[in-house]
Amino acid sequence: MLRSTEDGVTLAVRALPGAKKTEVLGVYCEGEKARLKIRVQAPAIEGRANSALIAFLAEAFALPKNKVEIVSGELSRSKVFLLRGVSFEQAKVILAQLQRECSDQRP
């Protein structure tokens, strides 16, 4: 799900567009195929869901939007984002926090 690169880290995401609100649901699949599952409030029309995901990840990782880019899966639910300037350790901490918040919201 998370890989270190020269420019930062890549994060594999499984997007679920058209939701009531944008939020992390947990992890989709396991092992090498694991992806962070995110509900997206925006519909998958004209790149709106992609823009909403970029905004969500930028806020979660305290980055400007121009430091978050889609490197694969632009037209797919399974996407990979590059988070420029984020270390692998920083990303692990933030991902753990997002997943905790996700589990805290469940009844």
N, C-alpha and C positions, 0 to 999 in steps of 0.2 A: 504494500500500500504506500509505503514511504521509502524513497530512495534519495541518497545524496548525489549531487552533481557539482560540477565546477561553479555553477551560477547560484546554487541554493539547494533546494530539494524538489523532487517531484512527488505529487500526491495523486493517487488513483482514487477516483470518485465514481459512484453509481448515482446518477441523478434521477429523481422522480418529480417531473414538472407538473404544474397545475394543482399544487397542494394549497391548503388554507393558509399556511405560513411556512417560511423557510426555516428548517431545523435539521439537526443531525439525528438520524434514526439509529445508528449503530454501524456495524460492519457487515458488508455483503460478501459472501464466500469466505474461503480460508486460504492460508498459505500464500503462494505467489499470486493468486488471483484475487486476494483480498482487496476490497475497495471500501472507502468511507461512504456510507449510504446517506444521502442528503435529500430531504424533501425541498422542493423549490416552489415558491409561491407563483412565480411567473410561468406562463404557458411556453411550450416549445415551439414558438412561432417567431420567425424573423430574428432569431438569436436572443430573444428576451430571457429565456432560462439561462443561457450561457452568461449573459450580463449580470443576472441576479446571483449566479454562483460566484462569479468573479468578485462582486461586491461583498458577498457573504464571507468568502475566504480572505479577502483583503482585511475586512474588519476583524475576523477571528485571529489572524496572524499579525495584526497591527501593521499592515503594509499599505502603501498607496496602491490604488487599483492598477496602475501601470506596471507594477512589480508582480502581478499575477497574470499568467497567460495560459491558454489552452495549447498543449503541445500535441495532443491527439484526441480523437473522438468528438470533434466539434459537432457532428450531426448524429452522434450516438448517445445513449444514456450512460455508457461507460466512457469516462474521460480521464485524461491525465493532465494535471495542472503543474506548471513550473512556478514555484514561489521563490522569486529572486531575493537573495540576501538573507535567507533564513538558514540557520545551521540545522543539521540533523537532530542535534540534542534539543534545540529550541522547539523544533517541529514536534518531536516526541512528547514534550511537556504539554504543548498546546493541544495536541490530539488527545492525550489522556484527559485533559480538562474538558474538552468537548464531549468525549464519551461519558465522562462522569455526569456532566450536566444532562446528557441524554437519558442516562439511567435514573437520575434523580427525578426527572419529569414523569416517569412511568409510574402508574399506581401500584 
